Amino acid sequence: MDIFPSPPGKIQPIRIVAQKNPYTDTAGHVWKPDRYFMNGSLVISVDQVQGTRDPGLYAEERYGNFSYAIPVAQGRYAVTLHFAETHFGPDSLGGGGVGSRVFDVDGHGVALLRCFDIFKEAGGDNRAVVRTFHDLSPNAQGKLLLSFVSIKNYASLRAIEVIDESP
């Protein structure tokens, strides 16, 4: 388990990028390489993602049927998930568009996203999509559990940010 130094009662944000190397964003935040996952694979994207100040955050993705078990202290957390569709789209390698990739995201078995279609939500390919979920708490083992379950083709994720929302 990583130790995140922080002020009393709060943990520092946990930032994970689906890449083999750390990434420092334009705000100076360091995103640690992909960790705490089970299953899925990493792949490098060739297209640059638009709609973000940090296209490097979207340079690789974890795809497949996969999950994360992120260790945290007891408390309440906001979890932000970063997505981009770089495989499917009219001018992309996979062709297609809306409905080409559809998946669910669960947090501790509770639906966070149902039938999520990155291309549809972004209004096209190579565009960043960010979704934040508030008031999530760890399980009895002190882990935030996130599951990415494919419906059509594989689930995909670029980065995860966990922010302590405890009072």
Residue pairs with C-beta under 8 A, 6 or more apart in sequence:
1 71
2 14
2 32
2 35
2 71
4 11
4 12
4 14
5 12
6 12
6 164
9 166
10 164
10 166
11 72
11 73
11 75
11 164
13 29
13 161
13 162
13 163
13 164
14 32
14 70
14 72
14 160
14 161
14 162
15 29
15 30
15 31
15 32
15 159
15 160
15 161
15 162
16 31
16 32
16 33
16 34
16 35
16 36
16 68
16 70
16 159
16 160
16 161
17 23
17 31
17 32
17 33
17 34
17 57
17 60
17 158
17 159
18 34
18 42
18 60
18 61
18 62
18 157
18 158
18 159
19 31
19 33
19 34
19 42
19 59
19 60
20 33
20 34
20 42
20 60
21 33
22 30
22 31
22 32
22 33
23 30
23 31
23 54
23 56
23 57
23 59
24 30
24 31
25 31
25 53
25 54
25 56
25 57
26 53
26 54
31 57
31 159
34 42
34 62
36 68
36 69
36 70
36 71
37 62
37 66
37 67
37 68
38 66
38 67
38 68
38 69
39 64
39 65
39 66
39 67
40 62
40 63
40 64
40 65
40 66
40 148
40 154
40 155
41 62
41 63
41 64
42 60
42 61
42 62
43 60
43 61
43 63
44 59
44 60
45 58
45 59
45 60
45 61
45 84
45 86
46 86
47 86
47 92
47 125
47 126
48 55
48 126
49 55
49 58
49 84
49 86
49 126
49 127
49 128
50 126
50 127
50 128
51 122
51 127
51 128
52 58
52 128
57 82
57 158
57 159
58 82
58 84
58 86
58 128
58 158
58 159
60 158
61 84
61 86
61 156
61 157
61 158
62 156
62 157
63 154
63 155
63 156
63 157
64 148
64 150
64 154
64 155
65 148
65 149
65 150
65 154
65 155
66 147
66 148
66 155
66 157
67 145
67 146
67 147
67 148
68 144
68 145
68 146
68 160
69 143
69 144
69 145
70 143
70 144
70 146
70 160
70 162
71 138
71 142
71 143
72 138
72 142
72 143
72 144
72 162
72 164
73 138
73 142
74 137
74 138
74 142
75 137
75 138
75 164
75 165
75 166
76 134
76 135
76 136
76 137
76 164
76 165
76 166
77 135
77 136
77 137
77 138
77 144
77 162
77 163
77 164
77 165
77 166
78 132
78 133
78 134
78 135
78 136
78 162
78 163
78 165
79 107
79 132
79 133
79 136
79 144
79 146
79 160
79 161
79 162
79 163
80 130
80 131
80 132
80 133
80 160
80 161
80 162
80 163
81 105
81 130
81 131
81 132
81 133
81 146
81 157
81 159
81 160
82 128
82 129
82 130
82 157
82 158
82 159
82 160
82 161
83 116
83 118
83 121
83 122
83 128
83 129
83 130
83 131
83 156
83 157
83 158
84 118
84 122
84 126
84 127
84 128
84 129
84 158
85 92
85 101
85 118
85 119
85 122
85 125
85 126
85 127
85 129
85 156
86 92
86 125
86 126
87 93
87 94
87 101
87 156
88 94
88 95
88 96
88 97
88 100
88 101
88 119
88 125
88 153
89 95
89 96
89 97
89 100
89 119
89 124
89 125
89 126
90 96
90 97
90 125
91 125
92 125
92 126
94 100
96 119
97 119
97 124
97 125
98 117
98 119
98 120
99 117
99 120
99 152
100 117
100 119
100 152
100 153
101 117
101 118
101 119
101 152
101 153
101 154
101 155
101 156
102 115
102 116
102 117
102 150
102 151
102 152
102 153
103 113
103 115
103 116
103 148
103 149
103 150
103 151
103 152
103 154
103 155
103 156
104 111
104 113
104 114
104 115
104 116
104 147
104 148
104 149
104 151
104 155
105 111
105 112
105 113
105 116
105 146
105 147
105 148
105 149
105 155
106 112
106 146
106 147
106 149
107 133
107 136
107 144
107 145
107 146
107 147
108 136
108 139
108 144
108 145
109 145
109 147
112 131
112 133
112 146
113 131
115 151
118 129
118 156
119 125
121 129
122 128
122 129
134 165
135 165
136 144
137 144
138 144
139 145
144 162
146 160
148 155
148 156
148 157
149 155
